[in-house]
Structures are given as C-alpha cells and as structure tokens.
Amino acid sequence: MPGVYVVAVSGGVDSVVLLDLLCKKPGLHLIVAHIDHGIRPDSWQDHKQVHSIAMSHNIPFELEEANLGKGVSEETARQVRYNFLRHVRKKYNARSILTAHHQDDLLETAIINLLRGTGWRGLSSLRSTADIQRPLLGVPKADLVAYARQHNLKWREDFTNLDTHYLRNYVRHTVLSRAGESLKKILLQYIVRQNELTRLIDNEVATWIKKNVPRSPTTASLPRYPLIMMSARPATEILQHILRDVSRKSIERPLAQNALLFIKVAKPHKIFQLDSRWQLRAGLRQVVLEPIQHLHSAPEPPVPAANSSGFGTVTMVTLPNPDEFSLKIDNPGNESEMVDGFLEPASKTSAGNVSLVSLRNAGGLIDQT
C-alpha cells in the first residue's frame, strides 16, 4: 500500500535485499533506520555502508548509536532496537515498520520459543502486525542470498552470527542445519495453522478485555472474580494479552501462571513484581497492572477520626475502579491500618436510590452504612 514506511536496515544481506526490492515499488516513501548496537568494534562500518546505500537511493537515513557493549543479552538488544524503530515511525508518522525477517528466522524463532516454554503461542510469535510488517517471511534465506548476488548488491557479514553462545545462533547452526527439508516443511505447516488459530483466539480475548478491563495508557484494572471462576488456560491468555498490550512485552508462561495465582489469592495491597518496570497491585475486587513508579494513590487532606487509642487520622486513597477506595487509619502509638471500601449496587428505599458503603479489613466486614 502506498505511504511512508520505516525500513530496518542492518547492513546484512536480508535487509539490503528488502530495501532493494522496496525501492523498485512505486508509491512508497521510505525511511532507512539503522541502529549501531555497539557490540562489535567494527560496527561503525555497518552504519557507514547503510548510510551510503540510503544516500544512493536519495532516502532519509536515521541512526541510533546504542553503545550496549559486548556482553549485552539478545533480549536487551532487541528491546533497544524496537524502541528506536518505533521512535522513528512516530517521528515520520509512518504507516508501519518493515523488517527483513525471512523463512529461516521464522523456524528459528519457533524453536527458540518452544525451548523457552512459551507454549503454543511461541509458534506464531514472528508474524506481521499493523505496526510491524515482515514481507519476507515466506522467502528462504538461500533465495535472498541468490538475489543479492544476481543483482550485485553489497552487504556486511556480522561475525557474531557465528557465535553459538547466543541461543539463536546455536539453533541456526546446530539444530536447523541438521534438520531435513521435510522436517522444516512440517514445522512450517504447523506455524501457518497456528497463526490462524492465534488470530481467532486474539480476537476473542480482545473482545472480552474491551468489555471487562478498564484501561488507561499505562494501567489496566483486572477483575478478580471472573478470572477466579475462569479455567486456567483462557485466564492466562487474557493476562498475557493485557501485559503485551500495556507493557509492550511478553512474559513466559510460568511467570504468567504465577501472576494468575496472585490475582486469585492475594490479599489487598499486596504487590507482585513482574519485572524491573511492571507490577501487579491487589485490590479487593481488582488487581491493577501498573508501572512500578506509578503513583497510584491520591491522598486527600486527613480528617480527625476516633479510634480505640485516642484521636488519629483517616486518609482516603482512591483506586482506579470508581466503586473502590481505601482508608489509611493512623492510630497514635499503634501501626497504621489499611481498610478497603467499596460501593454496593444502588437499591430502592423510601429515601430513593441508595448505595451501601462497605468497609473490610483482613478480618472481613467491619462496617456497612
């Protein structure tokens, strides 16, 4: 489709071929984006060559120098790379990002995800989306190399691709190199079938979330009761979908299962840390997904309140769900206590429509007015 596109070009044969093919299509306005991870001492030569290719086609060139260092993990490098690509896409208001992932990458990613315990969804993780399109997924690596040689294209070889200490390289050079073409064909058939099933499941999950999960740009409020009553597999899918949507990252199935257990049994105000940036915070009826630094409480001015040990203060703490709140009770000479409150559905009385206010602590119902 005509429009503006960001093309991720590393300087390797795959992305050089992709750029050459795109330059031959009318109606495309391309932006070449290159990130120098700073992992190899000669990586500056990559961005120099990519810049030269972009200039030869009169295409705008965007460069990011990350300086990640030699020991950086594959996952960290990937996160930095995609953050940069999304930034470039936003800067140019581009339709989407185009990457040069090919058929061999598809097979490698499926095997890696299965080894990591991602389950069936790992078979379909590498696919085109609205944000990131991968037009070469049906093309074997050998065909790309043949095209590059036929058209006298120049590319750079990354010697770290030979280092089998990286899991992807190990799978590429040790596992897939020994697999026959028939085995690869069978795996590709499973991947195609799983892509269709994943699309159907994602549509159902998205419909449920839209109906049941209040959202803000950086938080989501998950209802506890429906997830408690739901069987584990669909509940886990819903949780993983929300995490991907809000935090832009996936979590492995064992962590998702532990997070689901937290949603089902955690007492109010307990915290479950998902990673260094995201956490789940338990409320009475909801569990909130939020950044760890997110300021989730908005204290109001304290008001006097009587208690068993004299006069103290009560502070209202608002929660994302409009019918929930908490009271922080500070008792002089004693530990502070957090009490959850929520509004019951309105009922008809002689005075009109009235909502009950219920207060609960760890011991159960303590007041209802």
C-alpha positions as CSV (number, residue, x, y, z in Angstrom):
1,M,0.0,0.0,0.0
2,P,1.4,3.5,-0.9
3,G,2.6,5.6,2.1
4,V,5.5,6.2,4.4
5,Y,7.4,3.2,5.8
6,V,10.4,2.8,8.1
7,V,12.8,0.1,6.8
8,A,15.0,-1.5,9.4
9,V,18.4,-2.0,7.6
10,S,21.2,-3.7,9.5
11,G,23.6,-3.9,6.5
12,G,23.3,-7.7,6.3
13,V,22.1,-9.4,3.1
14,D,18.5,-9.8,4.3
15,S,17.8,-6.1,4.9
16,V,19.8,-5.0,1.9
17,V,17.7,-7.2,-0.4
18,L,14.5,-5.9,1.3
19,L,15.5,-2.3,0.7
20,D,16.4,-3.0,-2.9
21,L,13.0,-4.7,-3.6
22,L,11.1,-1.8,-1.9
23,C,13.0,0.8,-3.9
24,K,11.5,-0.7,-7.1
25,K,7.9,-0.4,-5.9
26,P,6.1,2.9,-6.9
27,G,4.3,5.0,-4.3
28,L,6.5,4.1,-1.3
29,H,8.2,6.8,0.7
30,L,10.9,5.0,2.7
31,I,12.9,6.0,5.8
32,V,16.1,3.9,6.4
33,A,16.6,3.2,10.1
34,H,19.9,1.7,11.4
35,I,20.9,1.0,15.0
36,D,24.6,0.5,15.9
37,H,24.3,-1.7,19.0
38,G,27.9,-1.1,19.9
39,I,28.6,-4.8,20.4
40,R,31.3,-5.3,17.8
41,P,34.3,-3.0,17.4
42,D,33.8,-2.7,13.7
43,S,30.1,-2.0,13.8
44,W,30.6,1.6,12.7
45,Q,31.4,0.2,9.2
46,D,27.9,-1.2,9.1
47,H,26.2,2.1,9.6
48,K,28.6,3.8,7.2
49,Q,27.7,1.3,4.4
50,V,23.9,1.5,5.2
51,H,24.1,5.3,5.1
52,S,25.9,5.1,1.7
53,I,23.1,2.8,0.3
54,A,20.4,5.2,1.6
55,M,22.1,8.2,0.0
56,S,22.4,6.3,-3.3
57,H,18.6,6.0,-3.4
58,N,18.1,9.5,-2.0
59,I,16.3,8.1,1.1
60,P,16.3,9.8,4.5
61,F,18.6,8.0,7.0
62,E,18.1,7.7,10.8
63,L,20.9,6.4,13.0
64,E,21.0,5.4,16.7
65,E,24.3,4.6,18.5
66,A,23.4,2.4,21.5
67,N,26.8,1.5,22.8
68,L,25.4,-1.6,24.6
69,G,28.8,-3.4,24.9
70,K,29.9,-6.9,24.1
71,G,28.1,-8.8,26.9
72,V,24.6,-7.5,26.3
73,S,21.8,-10.0,26.1
74,E,19.8,-10.7,22.9
75,E,16.6,-9.6,24.6
76,T,18.1,-6.2,25.7
77,A,19.4,-5.5,22.2
78,R,16.1,-6.4,20.7
79,Q,14.2,-4.1,23.1
80,V,16.5,-1.2,22.4
81,R,16.3,-1.8,18.6
82,Y,12.5,-1.8,18.5
83,N,12.2,1.2,20.8
84,F,14.4,3.1,18.3
85,L,12.3,1.9,15.3
86,R,9.0,2.9,17.0
87,H,10.5,6.3,17.7
88,V,11.4,6.8,14.0
89,R,8.0,5.6,12.9
90,K,6.4,8.2,15.2
91,K,8.7,10.9,14.0
92,Y,7.7,10.5,10.4
93,N,4.1,9.4,11.1
94,A,4.9,6.2,9.1
95,R,2.3,3.5,8.3
96,S,4.5,0.8,9.8
97,I,7.9,-0.6,10.3
98,L,9.3,-3.1,7.7
99,T,11.8,-5.7,8.8
100,A,13.7,-8.4,6.7
101,H,12.8,-11.4,8.8
102,H,12.6,-14.5,6.5
103,Q,11.5,-18.1,6.5
104,D,14.6,-19.3,8.3
105,D,14.1,-16.7,11.0
106,L,10.5,-18.0,11.4
107,L,11.7,-21.5,12.0
108,E,14.5,-20.4,14.4
109,T,12.1,-18.2,16.5
110,A,9.5,-21.1,16.8
111,I,12.2,-23.5,18.1
112,I,13.6,-20.9,20.5
113,N,10.2,-20.0,21.9
114,L,9.4,-23.7,22.4
115,L,12.7,-24.2,24.2
116,R,11.9,-21.2,26.5
117,G,8.5,-22.6,27.4
118,T,6.2,-20.1,25.7
119,G,3.8,-22.9,24.7
120,W,1.7,-23.0,21.5
121,R,1.8,-19.2,21.1
122,G,5.5,-19.3,20.5
123,L,4.9,-21.0,17.2
124,S,3.2,-17.8,15.9
125,S,5.2,-15.0,17.6
126,L,7.0,-13.9,14.4
127,R,4.3,-12.6,12.1
128,S,3.2,-9.3,10.5
129,T,1.1,-6.9,12.6
130,A,-0.3,-3.5,11.9
131,D,2.8,-1.9,13.4
132,I,5.5,-4.2,12.1
133,Q,5.3,-5.8,8.7
134,R,7.5,-8.7,7.7
135,P,7.1,-9.2,3.9
136,L,9.8,-11.8,3.5
137,L,8.6,-14.5,5.9
138,G,7.7,-16.8,3.1
139,V,11.2,-16.5,1.5
140,P,14.1,-18.8,2.4
141,K,17.5,-17.3,3.3
142,A,19.1,-19.0,0.3
143,D,16.8,-17.2,-2.1
144,L,17.8,-13.8,-0.6
145,V,21.5,-14.6,-1.0
146,A,20.9,-15.6,-4.6
147,Y,19.0,-12.4,-5.4
148,A,21.8,-10.3,-3.8
149,R,24.5,-12.0,-5.9
150,Q,22.4,-11.8,-9.1
151,H,21.9,-8.0,-8.6
152,N,25.5,-7.3,-7.4
153,L,24.3,-6.0,-4.0
154,K,26.9,-5.3,-1.3
155,W,26.3,-6.3,2.3
156,R,28.2,-6.8,5.5
157,E,28.7,-10.0,7.4
158,D,28.3,-9.9,11.2
159,F,30.8,-12.3,12.6
160,T,28.8,-12.5,15.9
161,N,26.2,-14.6,13.9
162,L,28.7,-17.4,14.1
163,D,28.9,-17.3,18.0
164,T,26.9,-20.3,19.2
165,H,26.9,-18.8,22.8
166,Y,23.8,-16.9,21.5
167,L,20.8,-19.1,21.6
168,R,19.6,-18.1,18.1
169,N,23.0,-18.9,16.6
170,Y,23.0,-22.3,18.4
171,V,19.6,-23.2,16.9
172,R,20.7,-22.0,13.5
173,H,24.0,-23.8,13.2
174,T,23.3,-26.8,15.4
175,V,19.6,-27.7,15.2
176,L,18.2,-26.4,11.9
177,S,21.4,-27.2,10.0
178,R,20.8,-30.9,10.7
179,A,17.1,-30.8,10.0
180,G,16.0,-32.1,6.7
181,E,13.7,-30.2,4.3
182,S,10.8,-32.5,5.0
183,L,11.0,-31.7,8.8
184,K,11.2,-28.0,8.1
185,K,8.2,-28.2,5.8
186,I,6.1,-29.9,8.5
187,L,7.1,-27.3,11.1
188,L,6.2,-24.5,8.7
189,Q,2.7,-26.1,8.2
190,Y,2.2,-26.1,12.0
191,I,3.3,-22.4,12.1
192,V,0.8,-21.4,9.4
193,R,-2.0,-23.3,11.1
194,Q,-1.1,-21.8,14.5
195,N,-1.0,-18.3,13.0
196,E,-4.7,-18.6,12.0
197,L,-5.7,-20.1,15.4
198,T,-3.8,-17.3,17.2
199,R,-5.7,-14.7,15.2
200,L,-9.0,-16.2,16.2
201,I,-8.1,-16.5,19.9
202,D,-6.7,-13.0,20.0
203,N,-10.0,-11.6,18.6
204,E,-12.0,-13.4,21.3
205,V,-9.6,-12.3,24.1
206,A,-9.6,-8.7,22.9
207,T,-13.4,-8.6,22.9
208,W,-13.5,-9.9,26.5
209,I,-10.9,-7.4,27.6
210,K,-12.7,-4.5,26.0
211,K,-15.9,-5.4,27.9
212,N,-14.4,-6.2,31.3
213,V,-11.0,-4.4,31.8
214,P,-10.9,-0.6,32.4
215,R,-7.8,0.8,30.8
216,S,-5.6,3.9,30.9
217,P,-2.5,4.4,28.7
218,T,-0.2,2.8,31.4
219,T,-2.5,0.8,33.6
220,A,-5.2,-1.9,33.5
221,S,-7.6,-3.0,36.2
222,L,-8.3,-6.7,36.0
223,P,-11.5,-8.0,37.6
224,R,-10.7,-10.7,40.1
225,Y,-13.9,-12.7,40.3
226,P,-14.3,-13.5,36.6
227,L,-10.6,-14.6,36.4
228,I,-11.0,-16.7,39.6
229,M,-14.0,-18.5,38.1
230,M,-12.4,-19.0,34.7
231,S,-10.3,-22.1,33.8
232,A,-6.5,-21.5,33.9
233,R,-5.8,-21.5,30.1
234,P,-8.2,-18.8,29.0
235,A,-7.4,-16.7,32.1
236,T,-3.7,-17.0,31.4
237,E,-4.3,-15.9,27.8
238,I,-6.2,-12.9,28.9
239,L,-3.5,-11.9,31.4
240,Q,-0.7,-12.3,28.8
241,H,-2.7,-10.3,26.2
242,I,-3.1,-7.4,28.6
243,L,0.6,-7.5,29.6
244,R,1.6,-7.4,25.9
245,D,-0.8,-4.5,25.2
246,V,0.1,-2.3,28.2
247,S,3.8,-3.0,28.8
248,R,4.7,-3.9,25.1
249,K,6.5,-7.1,26.2
250,S,5.6,-10.7,26.6
251,I,6.2,-12.9,29.7
252,E,6.9,-16.6,29.7
253,R,4.1,-18.9,30.7
254,P,5.4,-20.0,34.1
255,L,5.6,-16.3,35.2
256,A,2.1,-15.7,33.8
257,Q,0.7,-18.7,35.8
258,N,2.3,-17.3,39.0
259,A,0.8,-13.9,38.3
260,L,-2.7,-15.5,37.7
261,L,-2.3,-17.3,41.1
262,F,-1.6,-13.9,42.7
263,I,-4.7,-12.4,41.1
264,K,-6.8,-15.3,42.6
265,V,-5.5,-15.4,46.2
266,A,-3.6,-12.2,47.1
267,K,-4.8,-10.0,49.9
268,P,-5.5,-6.4,49.2
269,H,-2.4,-4.1,48.9
270,K,-0.1,-7.0,48.2
271,I,2.4,-6.5,45.3
272,F,3.6,-9.0,42.6
273,Q,6.6,-7.7,40.7
274,L,6.6,-8.9,37.1
275,D,10.0,-7.4,36.2
276,S,12.1,-4.3,36.9
277,R,9.4,-2.0,35.5
278,W,5.9,-3.5,36.0
279,Q,3.9,-4.9,38.9
280,L,0.5,-6.2,39.9
281,R,-1.2,-4.5,42.9
282,A,-4.1,-6.3,44.5
283,G,-7.3,-4.6,45.5
284,L,-10.5,-6.0,46.9
285,R,-12.2,-6.6,43.6
286,Q,-9.5,-5.7,41.1
287,V,-5.8,-6.3,40.5
288,V,-4.1,-3.3,38.8
289,L,-1.3,-3.7,36.3
290,E,0.9,-0.6,36.6
291,P,4.5,0.7,36.3
292,I,6.4,0.3,39.5
293,Q,6.9,4.0,39.8
294,H,3.3,4.7,39.0
295,L,1.7,7.0,41.6
296,H,-1.5,5.0,42.2
297,S,-2.8,6.9,45.3
298,A,-4.1,10.4,45.6
299,P,-4.3,11.2,49.3
300,E,-6.9,13.7,50.4
301,P,-6.4,16.0,53.4
302,P,-6.6,14.0,56.6
303,V,-9.7,14.3,58.8
304,P,-9.9,13.5,62.5
305,A,-11.3,10.1,63.4
306,A,-11.9,8.4,66.7
307,N,-10.3,5.0,67.4
308,S,-9.6,2.8,70.3
309,S,-6.4,4.5,71.4
310,G,-7.4,8.1,71.0
311,F,-7.8,10.5,68.1
312,G,-5.9,9.7,64.9
313,T,-6.3,10.5,61.2
314,V,-8.0,8.8,58.3
315,T,-6.7,9.3,54.8
316,M,-8.8,8.4,51.7
317,V,-6.8,6.7,49.0
318,T,-8.5,6.5,45.6
319,L,-8.2,3.4,43.4
320,P,-8.6,3.1,39.6
321,N,-12.0,1.5,39.8
322,P,-14.7,4.1,40.6
323,D,-16.5,2.0,43.1
324,E,-13.4,1.2,45.2
325,F,-11.4,3.1,47.7
326,S,-9.1,2.5,50.7
327,L,-8.9,4.2,54.1
328,K,-5.5,4.5,55.8
329,I,-6.1,4.7,59.5
330,D,-3.2,6.2,61.6
331,N,-3.5,5.3,65.2
332,P,-1.2,7.1,67.7
333,G,1.1,4.6,69.3
334,N,0.0,1.7,67.0
335,E,0.7,0.6,63.5
336,S,-1.3,2.1,60.6
337,E,-4.1,0.0,59.2
338,M,-5.4,-0.1,55.6
339,V,-9.2,-0.8,55.2
340,D,-10.7,-1.4,51.9
341,G,-14.1,0.1,50.9
342,F,-16.4,-0.3,48.0
343,L,-19.9,0.8,46.9
344,E,-22.6,-1.8,46.7
345,P,-25.1,-1.5,43.8
346,A,-27.8,1.0,44.4
347,S,-31.1,-0.3,45.9
348,K,-34.5,1.4,46.1
349,T,-35.6,2.6,49.5
350,S,-38.2,5.0,50.8
351,A,-35.5,7.7,50.7
352,G,-34.8,6.9,47.0
353,N,-31.8,5.1,45.3
354,V,-29.2,4.4,48.0
355,S,-25.8,2.7,47.6
356,L,-24.3,0.8,50.6
357,V,-20.7,1.6,51.6
358,S,-18.9,-1.5,52.9
359,L,-15.6,-1.4,54.8
360,R,-13.5,-4.6,55.1
361,N,-10.1,-5.3,56.5
362,A,-8.2,-8.6,56.6
363,G,-10.7,-9.9,59.1
364,G,-13.8,-9.4,56.9
365,L,-16.7,-7.0,57.0
366,I,-16.2,-4.3,59.8
367,D,-18.9,-1.8,58.9
368,Q,-21.7,-1.2,56.4
369,T,-23.7,2.1,56.1
